[in-house]
Amino acid sequence: MNNFGFIITRHVNSENTNRYWNHSIKLLRIFYPTTKIVIIDDNSDTNFLKADYDYTNVEIIQSEFTGRGELLPYYYYIKNKFF
């Protein structure tokens, strides 16, 4: 188990919002190339959802609680004990 990692929530509903999460991962990888990143997806539109690369050490969780993006990182962190 790692000592730390990153949890990102995402809700992609356009090409612009799809760029946000991809850009966030690219920037994190500059300083933390191997650190685990957990993405919690809050009901993204699959028509717009596209990864720019085949990201390594990134776990994507489809949330079972639609529309509760503010609380999802806390819930899944406690439930899964990622770091």
FENPE-V8652 format. One record per run of one state. SS is the DSSP state (h for helix, s for strand, l for the rest). FROM is the first residue (numbers start at 0). LEN is the number of residues. If there is no record, write none. Layout:
ss: [SS & SS]
from: [FROM & FROM]
len: [LEN & LEN]
This chain:
ss: [l & s & l & h & l & s & l & s & l & h & l]
from: [0 & 5 & 10 & 14 & 31 & 36 & 41 & 57 & 62 & 68 & 80]
len: [5 & 5 & 4 & 17 & 5 & 5 & 16 & 5 & 6 & 12 & 3]
